[in-house]
């Protein structure tokens, strides 16, 4: 899979335990995008995001944060794909055993089984640098 970084600028507002809270700044392309209020990076919403900080940033610094497309896609598939797969598997098994009602019950059981699995995996994903946003570089020492 070809990895293409998703870098965004932001201003550090808080630092704690190797993490930085960064208020993301919209990119130039945001001015021409039709998803102004739903994106989270728009000028109207000012999305804040906790990111991994391995370089020692301080509040007020303008930084470049990054997350790999591959990591983002992998995390999405893990956290959404597993419950969906278990829901469908439960529905199919339930259909074979008890018909239509069994399908609904099986789907529910599959989904319930998926919840602790996803909780466990989401904790592992959150600790893996490949899956989380991180401070890539400092752009400016003072607020822009």
N, C-alpha and C positions, 0 to 999 in steps of 0.2 A: 504494500500500500504506500503510495506517495504521500509523505508527510508535509503538509503546508501549514506553517504557523499562523495563528490568529492573534496578532499583536495589537494592543490598544494602549493609548496613553491615559494616565490618570494622575490624580494628586493624592498623596498619602495623607490620611486624616488621623490614623491611630496605628500604633505598633504594639504587639503583645506576643510573647513567646514564639518568636520566629515567624509570625504572621503579620501581614500589613493590611489594614482596611484602606482600600483605594477607591476614590470616587472617579469613575470612568468618565473620560471626556469623549464627546462624539467626534467621529472622523468627518472629513470633508464630505464624504459620500452620504452622510446622514442628512444633509440638507436636501438631497434629491430623492430620498427614499420615501416610499409610501407607508412605511410601518412606524411612523413617528411616535405614537404612544404605546405600541405593543412591544417594541424592541428592548427597552431598558437602557439603551445607550443614548437616547435622544436628549436634546437640550431640556425638554420638559420634565423628564423623570430623574436624570442624574443617578444612575445605578451605582451602588456601592458593593464592593466585592472583597471578601477576605482572600488573600493570596499568600502563597509561601514566600518568605523573605530570607534568602540565603546571603544577601549582600549587605545587609545592615542599613536599611533606609530609616529616615526619620520623618515625623509629620511635617507637611509643607513641601516635601520634595515632589517634583514631577518625575514620574517613572514610566517605563514601558513594561507592560505585563504581557505575558505570552501563555498560550496553551496550544498544544498540537491538535490538529484536526483528527489525527489518528486516535489520540487519547480520548478526545471528546466523543468520537463515534463509538469507540470501544466501550466507554463507560455507559453511553446511552443504550447500547445493545445489551450490556449486562443488566442494567437496572430496569429496563423496560421489557426486554426480550424474554427474560426468564419467567416473570409472572405471566406474560402472554402465552408462552409455550406451555407452562403448567396448567393454565386455564383451559387451553385447547386440548391438551392431553387428558385432563380430567373429564372434559365434556365428551370426548371420544370414548373413553373407557366407560363412563357412565351410560352413554348411549348403547353400548354393546351389552351392558349388564341389565339395565332397567328401562331402556327406551328414552322417550323425551324427558320425563321427570328425572330419570337417572342422569341424563346429560346435564341438566341444570344443577343438580346436586354435585355431580362430579366436577363441573366447572368451578363451583364455589369451593369445593375441597381443594382443588388444584391451586386456586388463587390463595387460599389460606395457607397452604403448604409453602407457597412461594414467598410469603411475607418474611419469615425468619431467614430464609436463604438470602433474600435481597438485603435485609438489614446487615447480615454478616458480611456479604460481599461489598456493600456500600462503605462499611468501615475500612475494609482493605483497600478499596478504590481510593478513598479519601487520603490514605497515607502514601499512595504511590505517586511519585512526581510526574509520571507519564500522564496521569489523569487529572491533575490539578493545575490551575493557573499559578504562575510564579512571577516574581519581579525579575525581568530580564536585564534591565539596565536603568541607571539614573540619568535622566535627561537634563534636569535643572535642580539646583540645590534649594531655590526659593520658589514659592508659588508663581504660576504663570499669570 
